[in-house]
Amino acid sequence: MSQVTGHADADFTSVREVFERLFADGRETGAGIAVVHQGRLVVDLVGGSRADGQPWTPRTVVAVYSTGKPFAAACLMILVDRGLVGLDDPVHRHWPEFADDGTTVRHVLAHTAGRPAFPTPRPSAAWADWPTLVADLAGATPMWTPGTTAAEHALTYGHLIGELVRRVDGRPIGRFLAEEVAGPWRLDLAFGSGGRQDVADLVFGDPEWPTTSVGEPGSLRHRALANPDGCRDLAVLNGPLWRDNDVPAVNMHTTASAVARFYAGMLAGGVLDGHQMLSAETAAEMTRVQHDGTDQLLDRPVKWALGFQIDDDGSFGHGGIGGSCGYALPSAGLAVGFVTRRLADFDRLDELDAAVMGVVQA
């Protein structure tokens, strides 16, 4: 009996077949895939288990690491859209404790703020101490002149954006996301688990993944991904520390359909189900390239927009370490979300993407 349930339009049967094969081959143990094409949800599949043999349902949410970064960016861009903060405002203007060093809101959103790593070593318990972590960032010396180069702000991105949201609006970013994004757009997502019980436990696809994914000790990648501790520790990731606190760069919990529908709303100029979250102009600005060059952390060329990576085919999106991803391809009217509990490489998404593109480009 197939482990996969849900819907796939007849034209997208090949996507279902690839998804089912991932489970049959043992390369997947719990996941969801959703596709919106030309405004229609044409694929919405889930499969496997969420924990201890409990079946993965359409309501199961899972932590998706950096797949959540564009959602954090959207929170700040809502305030930009309302005229409450400007993209080229100095961060210091809204966050007085932040060093007056030329860092702008745009730099923060585009990963060019020069603060890709928390400067002070902290234990995993620090994820529950928002004031300490944002104070660390406010007093940090940029690793480069802000705006001159990029490095993915792997763990710091959400705290930089979240503190700006809090300073400008007054609400913590988790509450802001719930009230201004998830609620109006009817998206099943939250920073942390939002008190949900139907949460998938993360597992390692390879026992060595916690070591191989973080880079060599002393490298920028290691400094950026290993502090504070706990981001690759299953006891942390599957427990209350990760599920009950806002870690907006990396601990959004969501479904594949919520991710795909978010991107469908971005494709529609900031509108989903009749609710205008962003103006068309602001939605377009979010996907305009801000930096095109080598990313110092990823060690490869990257086109950074405001919360999204932009690919050569014009698609925009963001993946999360471990395999989850969301993206949109405007030329095809396509939005895709893939979420997984099995932390491994992106080969699963590559195969699913090939099946999707085989349909929409036929």
DOFINU-410563 format. One record per atom (N, C-alpha, C, O): x, y, z; residue in three letters. Coordinates in steps of 0.2 Angstrom, whole numbers, plus 5000, padded with zeros to 4 digits. Each point is the difference from the previous one (the first is absolute). Example, Ala and Ser with C-alpha at 12.3 -4.5 7.8 and 13.67 -1.06 7.14 Angstrom:
BEGIN
506649725039ALA/499650065000ALA/500450065000ALA/500549995003ALA/499350064993SER/500450065001SER/499650055003SER/500350065001SER/
//
This chain:
BEGIN
500449945000MET/499650065000MET/500450065000MET/500550015004MET/499450044992SER/500450064999SER/499950045007SER/499550005003SER/501150034999GLN/500150045006GLN/499750074998GLN/500050055004GLN/499949974990VAL/499850074997VAL/499350015000VAL/499649954997VAL/500150105005THR/499350025000THR/500050074997THR/500550045001THR/498949984997GLY/499950074997GLY/499850004993GLY/499849954997GLY/500350115000HIS/499750014993HIS/500650024996HIS/500450045001HIS/499549934993ALA/500450034994ALA/499650004994ALA/499749944998ALA/500250114998ASP/499750004994ASP/500349954995ASP/500549985001ASP/499050004995ALA/500249954995ALA/500750014996ALA/500449964999ALA/499650114999ASP/500650024997ASP/500749995004ASP/500550004997ASP/499450005010PHE/500650005004PHE/500149935003PHE/500350005006PHE/499449954991THR/500149935003THR/500749995001THR/500249965004THR/500350064991SER/500749995001SER/500350025006SER/500549975003SER/499250095000VAL/500350035006VAL/499849955006VAL/500449985004VAL/499049994996ARG/499849955005ARG/500449944999ARG/500249985005ARG/500050004989GLU/500449944999GLU/500750015003GLU/500349955004GLU/500050114995VAL/500650015003VAL/500050005007VAL/500449985004VAL/499150064999PHE/499950005007PHE/499949935003PHE/500449995006PHE/499249974992GLU/499949935002GLU/500749965000GLU/500149975005GLU/500350044990ARG/500649974999ARG/500550025005ARG/500449955003ARG/499650115000LEU/500450025005LEU/499949965006LEU/500549985004LEU/498950004998PHE/499849965006PHE/500249934998PHE/500349975005PHE/499650014989ALA/500149934999ALA/500749985000ALA/500249955002ALA/500250104996ASP/500849995000ASP/500350015007ASP/500649995001ASP/499050045004GLY/500350015007GLY/500350075000GLY/500350015005GLY/499750034990ARG/500350065000ARG/499650065003ARG/500250055002ARG/499249935000GLU/499550055003GLU/499649965005GLU/499849944999GLU/500150095007THR/499649975006THR/499450045002THR/499649975003THR/500450094995GLY/499450045002GLY/500150074996GLY/500550035001GLY/499049994995ALA/500150064996ALA/499450024997ALA/499549965000ALA/500550104997GLY/499450034996GLY/500250034994GLY/500650035000GLY/499149974995ILE/500150044993ILE/499450034998ILE/499449975000ILE/500650094998ALA/499450044998ALA/500250044994ALA/500650035000ALA/499049984995VAL/500150044994VAL/499450044998VAL/499549975000VAL/500650094999VAL/499550054998VAL/500250024993VAL/500650024999VAL/499049974996HIS/500150014993HIS/499450044997HIS/499549985000HIS/500750084998GLN/499550054997GLN/499550015005GLN/499450014998GLN/500750005008GLY/499650015005GLY/499649955003GLY/499650015005GLY/500549934993ARG/499649945002ARG/500549955004ARG/500649994998ARG/499249985008LEU/500449955003LEU/499949944997LEU/499549965001LEU/501050024995VAL/499949944996VAL/500449945003VAL/499849944998VAL/500650075007VAL/500349945004VAL/500050025007VAL/500250065002VAL/499549905002ASP/500150005007ASP/500049935003ASP/499549975002ASP/501150014999LEU/500149935002LEU/500450005007LEU/500550045001LEU/499449915003VAL/500449995006VAL/500149925001VAL/499749964997VAL/500950035006GLY/500149935001GLY/500449985006GLY/500450055003GLY/499649894999GLY/500549985005GLY/499750015007GLY/499450015001GLY/501050005004SER/499850015007SER/500350065003SER/500650034997SER/499250005008ARG/500250065003ARG/500549985006ARG/500450045002ARG/499449915002ALA/500449975005ALA/499749945003ALA/499449995000ALA/501049965002ASP/499849945003ASP/499549974996ASP/499549975003ASP/500550034991GLY/499549964996GLY/499350044999GLY/499649974996GLY/500450095007GLN/499350034999GLN/500050034993GLN/500550034998GLN/499049974998PRO/500050024993PRO/500050074999PRO/499850045004PRO/500549984991TRP/500150074998TRP/499350024996TRP/499849974996TRP/499950085007THR/499450024997THR/500050074997THR/500550035001THR/499049994996PRO/500050074997PRO/500150055005PRO/500350064998PRO/499649935008ARG/500150055005ARG/500750005004ARG/500150045004ARG/500349914994THR/500649995003THR/500550064998THR/500050014994THR/500350025011VAL/500550054999VAL/500749975002VAL/500149965004VAL/500450074992VAL/500749985002VAL/500550064999VAL/499850054997VAL/500749955007ALA/500550065000ALA/500449994993ALA/500249954998ALA/499850114999VAL/500350004993VAL/500650044999VAL/500250024995VAL/500150005011TYR/500750045000TYR/499950064995TYR/499550045001TYR/501049984995SER/500050064997SER/499450014994SER/499950064998SER/499749895001THR/499450014996THR/499650055003THR/499650044996THR/500449985010GLY/499650055004GLY/500350074999GLY/499650055002GLY/501049964995LYS/500350075000LYS/499650044996LYS/499950065002LYS/499849934992PRO/499650054997PRO/499450025004PRO/499750054998PRO/500049905006PHE/499450025004PHE/500250055005PHE/499650055002PHE/501049955001ALA/500250055005ALA/500150064996ALA/499850065002ALA/500549944992ALA/500150064996ALA/499350034998ALA/500050065000ALA/499549904999ALA/499450034998ALA/499750045006ALA/499750054999ALA/500449935007CYS/499850045006CYS/500350075000CYS/499650055001CYS/501049954998LEU/500350074999LEU/499850044994LEU/499950065001LEU/500049914994MET/499850034994MET/499350035000MET/499850054997MET/499749925007ILE/499450025002ILE/500050075003ILE/499750054998ILE/500849965006LEU/500150065004LEU/500350054995LEU/499950065000LEU/500549924995VAL/500350044995VAL/499450034996VAL/500050064998VAL/499649895000ASP/499450024996ASP/499550055003ASP/499750044996ASP/500349965011ARG/499650045003ARG/500350075002ARG/499750055003ARG/500949964994GLY/500450065001GLY/500350015007GLY/500150065002GLY/499949895002LEU/500250005007LEU/500850005001LEU/500350025005LEU/500049954989VAL/500749995000VAL/500250014993VAL/499749974996VAL/500950055003GLY/500350014993GLY/500549954999GLY/500449985004GLY/499749994989LEU/500549954999LEU/500750035001LEU/500449975002LEU/499750104997ASP/500650035000ASP/500150035007ASP/500550045001ASP/499149955004ASP/500150035006ASP/500549975004ASP/500149944999ASP/500450095004PRO/500449975005PRO/499749965005PRO/499550025003PRO/500749924998VAL/499749965005VAL/500050035007VAL/499650005004VAL/501050044997HIS/500050045006HIS/499450055002HIS/499950015005HIS/499850014989ARG/499550055001ARG/499449975004ARG/499650035004ARG/500349904995HIS/499449975003HIS/500249965006HIS/499649985004HIS/501150004996TRP/500249965006TRP/500650045002TRP/500649984998TRP/499350065007PRO/500650055002PRO/500649965003PRO/500650034999PRO/499349925004GLU/500649965002GLU/500449974995GLU/500649985001GLU/499250024993PHE/500449974994PHE/500550044998PHE/499950065000PHE/500749924999ALA/500550044998ALA/499950054994ALA/499749974995ALA/500550095005ASP/499850054995ASP/500649994995ASP/500450045000ASP/499649914996ASP/500649984996ASP/499850004992ASP/500349974996ASP/499150065003GLY/499850004993GLY/499649944997GLY/499850004995GLY/500049955010THR/499649954998THR/499350024999THR/499750035005THR/500049954990THR/499350024998THR/499549945000THR/500249955001THR/499250074999VAL/499549955000VAL/500149954994VAL/499949945001VAL/500250094994ARG/500149974993ARG/500649955001ARG/500049944998ARG/500550085005HIS/500649955001HIS/499849945004HIS/500249954999HIS/499450065007VAL/499849955004VAL/499649954996VAL/500149945000VAL/499450084996LEU/499649964996LEU/500449964994LEU/499849954998LEU/500750085000ALA/500449974994ALA/500649965002ALA/500449994996ALA/499750005011HIS/500649965002HIS/500650044999HIS/500549964999HIS/499550105001THR/500650044999THR/500250045006THR/500450054999THR/499349945006ALA/500150045006ALA/500649995004ALA/500250035005ALA/500249914993GLY/500749995003GLY/499949975007GLY/500550005004GLY/498949974998ARG/500049975006ARG/499749934999ARG/499449985003ARG/500949974993PRO/499849944999PRO/500049955006PRO/499849944999PRO/500650085006ALA/500149955006ALA/499950045006ALA/500250065001ALA/499549915004PHE/500050035007PHE/500750005002PHE/500449965000PHE/499850105003PRO/500750015002PRO/500249975007PRO/500649995001PRO/498949995003THR/500249975006THR/499849935001THR/499449994999THR/501049965003PRO/499849935000PRO/499450005006PRO/500150035005PRO/499449934993ARG/499449995004ARG/499849935000ARG/500149974995ARG/499750015011PRO/499749935000PRO/499350004997PRO/499750054998PRO/500049895001SER/499449994997SER/499450045004SER/499550024996SER/500649985010ALA/499550045004ALA/499950074998ALA/499550035001ALA/501050004995ALA/499950074998ALA/499550014995ALA/499750064999ALA/500049894998TRP/499550004995TRP/499350035003TRP/499650024997TRP/500449975010ALA/499450035004ALA/500250075002ALA/499550025004ALA/501050004995ASP/500250075003ASP/500150054994ASP/500650024998ASP/498850005000TRP/500050054994TRP/500450075002TRP/500550024996TRP/499450015010PRO/500450065001PRO/500849995000PRO/500350054997PRO/499949895005THR/500850005000THR/500249994993THR/500550034998THR/499249934998LEU/500249994993LEU/500050064996LEU/500450024996LEU/499050025005VAL/500050064996VAL/500550065002VAL/500250044996VAL/499949955011ALA/500650055002ALA/500649984998ALA/500550044998ALA/499749905001ASP/500649974997ASP/500150034993ASP/500550034998ASP/498949974998LEU/500150024993LEU/500050085000LEU/500450024996LEU/499350015008ALA/500050085000ALA/500750025002ALA/500250054997ALA/500249925007GLY/500750025001GLY/500549974996GLY/500650015001GLY/499249954994ALA/500549964996ALA/500450054995ALA/499650054998ALA/501049935001THR/500350044995THR/499949964993THR/500149945000THR/499750104995PRO/499949974993PRO/500649964998PRO/500550035001PRO/499449914996MET/500649974997MET/500250034993MET/500649994998MET/499050065000TRP/500250044994TRP/499650065000TRP/499550005004TRP/500750054992THR/499650064999THR/499349984997THR/499949974995THR/499650045009PRO/499349984998PRO/499850024993PRO/500250064998PRO/499649904998GLY/499850014994GLY/500549984994GLY/499850004994GLY/500849985008THR/500549994995THR/500149934998THR/500249994995THR/499549965009THR/500149934998THR/499449975004THR/499750035005THR/500249904994ALA/499449975003ALA/500349935003ALA/500549974997ALA/499250015008ALA/500149935003ALA/499349995003ALA/499750045004ALA/500049904994GLU/499449995003GLU/500050005008GLU/500449975003GLU/499150075000HIS/500050015007HIS/499649945003HIS/499450015002HIS/500949944998ALA/499749935001ALA/499550005006ALA/499449985000ALA/500950045006LEU/499650005006LEU/499950075003LEU/499550015003LEU/500850044995THR/499950075002THR/499550034996THR/499750055003THR/500149934991TYR/499550044996TYR/499350015004TYR/499850065000TYR/500049895003GLY/499350015003GLY/500050045006GLY/499550045002GLY/501149965002HIS/500050055006HIS/500150074997HIS/499850055004HIS/500649964991LEU/500150074998LEU/499350034997LEU/499850055002LEU/499949914994ILE/499350024997ILE/499550005006ILE/499650055000ILE/500449905004GLY/499550005006GLY/500150065004GLY/499550025003GLY/501150004999GLU/500050065005GLU/499850064996GLU/499850045003GLU/500449974991LEU/499750064996LEU/499350005000LEU/499750055001LEU/499949894998VAL/499350005000VAL/499850025007VAL/499550045001VAL/500849935004ARG/499850025007ARG/500150075002ARG/499550035003ARG/501050004994ARG/500150075002ARG/499650054996ARG/499750055003ARG/500149934991VAL/499650044996VAL/499249995002VAL/499650055000VAL/500249895001ASP/499349985001ASP/499849995007ASP/499450015002ASP/501149965002GLY/499849995007GLY/499949925001GLY/500049985006GLY/499849994989ARG/499849935001ARG/500649954999ARG/500450024995ARG/499749935008PRO/500549954999PRO/499949974993PRO/499450004998PRO/501149984998ILE/499949984993ILE/499649945000ILE/499649994995ILE/500449965010GLY/499649954999GLY/499250015000GLY/499649984997GLY/500350075008ARG/499350035000ARG/499850034993ARG/499550004998ARG/501050045000PHE/499950044994PHE/499849954994PHE/499650024996PHE/500849935003LEU/499949954995LEU/499349975001LEU/499750004995LEU/500149985011ALA/499449975001ALA/499450054998ALA/499549984996ALA/500650085005GLU/499450055000GLU/500050034993GLU/499550024997GLU/501149995000GLU/500050044993GLU/500149964994GLU/499950024995GLU/500449925006VAL/500149954994VAL/499649945001VAL/499649994995VAL/500649975010ALA/499649935000ALA/499350015001ALA/499649964996ALA/500150085008GLY/499350015001GLY/499650034993GLY/499649964998GLY/500650095000PRO/499750034994PRO/500049964994PRO/499649994996PRO/501049975003TRP/500149964994TRP/499849935001TRP/500149954996TRP/499750035010ARG/499849945002ARG/500549944999ARG/499949954997ARG/500750075005LEU/500649965000LEU/500249965006LEU/500050035006LEU/500149914994ASP/500149965006ASP/500750005001ASP/500449964998ASP/499850095006LEU/500850015001LEU/500050045006LEU/499650045002LEU/501049965002ALA/500250045005ALA/500849995002ALA/500349954998ALA/500050105005PHE/500650005002PHE/500049955007PHE/499650035004PHE/500749924996GLY/499849955005GLY/499449964998GLY/499850014994GLY/500049955010SER/499449964998SER/499350035001SER/499549974998SER/500550095005GLY/499450035001GLY/499549965005GLY/499450015000GLY/500949955004GLY/499649965005GLY/499749944997GLY/499649975003GLY/500650024991ARG/499749944997ARG/500249935002ARG/500650005003ARG/499049954997GLN/500249935002GLN/500249964994GLN/500449965001GLN/499350064993ASP/500149964994ASP/500750024997ASP/500050034994ASP/500549965009VAL/500750024998VAL/500549944999VAL/500049955004VAL/500350054990ALA/500449954998ALA/500750015004ALA/500350055000ALA/500049895002ASP/500750005003ASP/500450004994ASP/499949964995ASP/500750085005LEU/500550004996LEU/500549945001LEU/500049975006LEU/500250004989VAL/500549945000VAL/500650014995VAL/499950044995VAL/500649935006PHE/500650014996PHE/500049954994PHE/499949945002PHE/500250084992GLY/500049954995GLY/500749965000GLY/500049954998GLY/500550095005ASP/500749975001ASP/500250025007ASP/500050055001ASP/500249905003PRO/500350025006PRO/500550055000PRO/500150045005PRO/500349974990GLU/500550054999GLU/499850074998GLU/500350045000GLU/499049964999TRP/499750064997TRP/500250065005TRP/500250064997TRP/499749945010PRO/500150055004PRO/500750034999PRO/500250065001PRO/500349904997THR/500750024999THR/500150034993THR/500350054999THR/499549914996THR/500250024993THR/499650064998THR/500250044996THR/499249975007SER/499650064998SER/500350075003SER/499850054997SER/500649955008VAL/500250065003VAL/500750034998VAL/500250055002VAL/500249914994GLY/500650024998GLY/500649995005GLY/499949985005GLY/500750044993GLU/500649995004GLU/500050055006GLU/499850064999GLU/500449915007PRO/500150055005PRO/500450064998PRO/500549994997PRO/499350075005GLY/500450064999GLY/499850034993GLY/500150064999GLY/499549914997SER/499850034994SER/499450045001SER/499750005006SER/500150054990LEU/499550045001LEU/499349965000LEU/499650025004LEU/500449934992ARG/499449965000ARG/499949975007ARG/499450005003ARG/501149975000HIS/499949975007HIS/499950055005HIS/499549995004HIS/500850074996ARG/499850065004ARG/499350025000ARG/499750025005ARG/500149984989ALA/499350024999ALA/499449955001ALA/499550025002ALA/500749924998LEU/499549945001LEU/500049975007LEU/499649965002LEU/501050055001ALA/500149965006ALA/499950045007ALA/500149975005ALA/499750094994ASN/500050045006ASN/499350055000ASN/499950034995ASN/499749975010PRO/500049955006PRO/499949934998PRO/499949984994PRO/500349985011ASP/500049934999ASP/499349974999ASP/499550045001ASP/500449904996GLY/499449975000GLY/499649994994GLY/499549974999GLY/500750074996CYS/499650004993CYS/500149934997CYS/499650004995CYS/500849965007ARG/500149934996ARG/499949955005ARG/500349944999ARG/499450075007ASP/499949965006ASP/499349985000ASP/499650045001ASP/500349894998LEU/499349984999LEU/499650015007LEU/499450015000LEU/500949995005ALA/499750015007ALA/499850075000ALA/499550015004ALA/500850044993VAL/499850075000VAL/499550014995VAL/499450035001VAL/500749944993LEU/499650024994LEU/499349975001LEU/499550024998LEU/500449925006ASN/499449975001ASN/499750015007ASN/499549965002ASN/500750095001GLY/499850025007GLY/499750075000GLY/500050034996GLY/499949985011PRO/499650075001PRO/500550064998PRO/499750054999PRO/500949945002LEU/500550064999LEU/499950024993LEU/500050074999LEU/499949894996TRP/500050024993TRP/499350014998TRP/499850044996TRP/499749935007ARG/499350004998ARG/499650065004ARG/499550024998ARG/500850015007ASP/499650045004ASP/500350075000ASP/499850055004ASP/500749964992ASN/500450074999ASN/500050024993ASN/500049964996ASN/500150115003ASP/500150034994ASP/500749994998ASP/500450045003ASP/499849924992VAL/500650004997VAL/499950024992VAL/500049954996VAL/499850115002PRO/499750014994PRO/500449984993PRO/499749994995PRO/501050005006ALA/500449984995ALA/499949934998ALA/500149984994ALA/499749985011VAL/500149934999VAL/499549955003VAL/500049944999VAL/499550095005ASN/499649955003ASN/499250014998ASN/499649995004ASN/500350044990MET/499350004998MET/499849924999MET/500349964997MET/499050035006HIS/499749934999HIS/499450014995HIS/499650055002HIS/500449914993THR/499550014995THR/499849944996THR/500349955001THR/499250064995THR/499949954995THR/500250014993THR/500150064999THR/499949904997ALA/500250014993ALA/499550044996ALA/500250054996ALA/499249945006SER/499550044996SER/500050085003SER/499950044996SER/500349975010ALA/500050075002ALA/500650034997ALA/499950064998ALA/500749915001VAL/500550034996VAL/499950014993VAL/500150064998VAL/499649894999ALA/499850014993ALA/499550064999ALA/500050044995ALA/499549975009ARG/499550055000ARG/500350075001ARG/499850054997ARG/500749955008PHE/500350065001PHE/500350034994PHE/500050064998PHE/500449894998TYR/500350024994TYR/499550024994TYR/500150044996TYR/499349935004ALA/499550014996ALA/499850085001ALA/499850034995ALA/500149985011GLY/499850075002GLY/500550054998GLY/499950064998GLY/500849935002MET/500550044998MET/500050014992MET/500150054998MET/499749894999LEU/499950014993LEU/499550044998LEU/500050034994LEU/499549975010ALA/499450044998ALA/500050085003ALA/499550035000ALA/501149995001GLY/500150075002GLY/499850015007GLY/499850065002GLY/500349895003GLY/499950015007GLY/499349995002GLY/499850025005GLY/499849954990VAL/499349985002VAL/499949935000VAL/500249964996VAL/499450015009LEU/499849935000LEU/499350005003LEU/499950035006LEU/499749934991ASP/499350005003ASP/499750065001ASP/499650015004ASP/500550044991GLY/499750075001GLY/500350045005GLY/499850065001GLY/500749925003HIS/500350045005HIS/500750034997HIS/500449964999HIS/499750115001GLN/500650034998GLN/500450015006GLN/499950045004GLN/500649914996MET/500550015006MET/500650054998MET/500250045005MET/500049964989LEU/500550054998LEU/499750034993LEU/499649974997LEU/500650105002SER/499950034994SER/500349964994SER/500649975002SER/499250044992ALA/500349964995ALA/500850034999ALA/500449974998ALA/499650105003GLU/500750035000GLU/500549975005GLU/500649994998GLU/499150005008THR/500549975005THR/500149934999THR/500649985001THR/498949984997ALA/500249934998ALA/500550004995ALA/500449955000ALA/499650094995ALA/500550004994ALA/500650025003ALA/500549974998ALA/499650085007GLU/500650025002GLU/500349945004GLU/500650005000GLU/499049965004MET/500349955003MET/500449954996MET/500549965002MET/499350034991THR/500349964996THR/500550034995THR/500249974995THR/500050095006ARG/500550044996ARG/500749985003ARG/500150015006ARG/500449984990VAL/500649985002VAL/500450065003VAL/500050054997VAL/500349935009GLN/500350055004GLN/500849995000GLN/500450055000GLN/499749894999HIS/500849985000HIS/500049944995HIS/499749955001HIS/500850064995ASP/500249944995ASP/500749995000ASP/500450044997ASP/499849915007GLY/500749985000GLY/500149945005GLY/499549975002GLY/501150025000THR/500249955005THR/499750015006THR/500150055003THR/499649905000ASP/499750005007ASP/500649975004ASP/500249944999ASP/500050105006GLN/500649985004GLN/499949945004GLN/500549965002GLN/498950025000LEU/499849955004LEU/499949934996LEU/500249955001LEU/499450064994LEU/499849954995LEU/500649984995LEU/500049954998LEU/500450105002ASP/500649994995ASP/499849984993ASP/500349964997ASP/499250085001ARG/499849994993ARG/499750074998ARG/499750035004ARG/500249984989PRO/499650064998PRO/499349995002PRO/499749954999PRO/500050115004VAL/499350005002VAL/499850074998VAL/500350055001VAL/499049954996LYS/499750064999LYS/499550015006LYS/499549965000LYS/500650095004TRP/499650015006TRP/499550054999TRP/500250064997TRP/499249935004ALA/499550055000ALA/499850025007ALA/500549995005ALA/498950034997LEU/499850025007LEU/499749945003LEU/499450005001LEU/501049955001GLY/499749945003GLY/500049944996GLY/499949945002GLY/500250074991PHE/500049944996PHE/500750004996PHE/500450055000PHE/499749894998GLN/500649994995GLN/499650004993GLN/499549974999GLN/500950054996ILE/499750014993ILE/500449964996ILE/500650005000ILE/499149954996ASP/500449964995ASP/500050034993ASP/499650044999ASP/500849934997ASP/500150024993ASP/499450004996ASP/499950044996ASP/499649915006ASP/499450004996ASP/499550045003ASP/499450004997ASP/500750055007GLY/499650055003GLY/499649975006GLY/499650045003GLY/500549904999SER/499649975006SER/500350045006SER/500650025000SER/499049985005PHE/500250035007PHE/499749955005PHE/499549975000PHE/501050025005GLY/499849965006GLY/500549995005GLY/500550045000GLY/499549915004HIS/500549995005HIS/499949935002HIS/499549975002HIS/501149994999GLY/500049945003GLY/500250005007GLY/500350055002GLY/499649895001GLY/500250005007GLY/500549945001GLY/499949954997GLY/500650065006ILE/500549945001ILE/499649945003ILE/499750005004ILE/500549954992GLY/499649935002GLY/499549984995GLY/499849954999GLY/500050104996GLY/499649984994GLY/499450034999GLY/499750004994GLY/500050045011SER/499450034998SER/500150064996SER/500550035000SER/498950004997CYS/500150054995CYS/499450034998CYS/499549975000CYS/500550094998GLY/499450044996GLY/500350044995GLY/500550035001GLY/499149974993TYR/500250054995TYR/499450014995TYR/499549975000TYR/500650084996ALA/499650024995ALA/500350014993ALA/500650035000ALA/499149954995LEU/500350024993LEU/499550044997LEU/499549974997LEU/500650105002PRO/499550044997PRO/499849984993PRO/499450014998PRO/501149974998SER/499849994993SER/499649944999SER/499650004995SER/500349965010ALA/499649944999ALA/499350015005ALA/499649955000ALA/500450105004GLY/499450015004GLY/500149945005GLY/499449985002GLY/501250015001LEU/500149935004LEU/500250025007LEU/500550045001LEU/499249935004ALA/500350015007ALA/500049935003ALA/499549964999ALA/501050025004VAL/500249945003VAL/500250005007VAL/500450045002VAL/499349915002GLY/500349995007GLY/500149935001GLY/499649964999GLY/501050035004PHE/500249935002PHE/500350005007PHE/500450045002PHE/499349925003VAL/500250005007VAL/500249935002VAL/499649954997VAL/500950045007THR/500249935002THR/500350005007THR/500250055002THR/499749895001ARG/500349995006ARG/500749975000ARG/500350005005ARG/499849974989ARG/500749965000ARG/500550054997ARG/500050024994ARG/500550005011LEU/500550054998LEU/500549974996LEU/500449955002LEU/499650074991ALA/500549974996ALA/500150054994ALA/499950065001ALA/500349924993ASP/500250054995ASP/499350014996ASP/499549985001ASP/500650064993PHE/499550034996PHE/499849954994PHE/499650024996PHE/500749925004ASP/499949964994ASP/499249985000ASP/499849994994ASP/499950015011ARG/499349985000ARG/499650064997ARG/499549984996ARG/500650085006LEU/499750064997LEU/500250004992LEU/499550024996LEU/501149975003ASP/500250004992ASP/499649954996ASP/499850024995ASP/500049925008GLU/499749954996GLU/499250034999GLU/499749994995GLU/500150035011LEU/499350035000LEU/499950064995LEU/499550004996LEU/501050045004ASP/500050064996ASP/500049984993ASP/499750034995ASP/500749925003ALA/500149984993ALA/499349974998ALA/499850014994ALA/499849965010ALA/499449974998ALA/499550064999ALA/499650004995ALA/500450055010VAL/499650064999VAL/500150034993VAL/499650024997VAL/501050005002MET/500250034994MET/499949964994MET/499850034995MET/500249915005GLY/499849964994GLY/499350014998GLY/499849994995GLY/499850035010VAL/499350014999VAL/499950074997VAL/499750014995VAL/500550045009VAL/499950074999VAL/500350024993VAL/499850054997VAL/500849925002GLN/500350034994GLN/499949954994GLN/500350014994GLN/499349945006ALA/499849964995ALA/499750034994ALA/499849974995ALA/
//
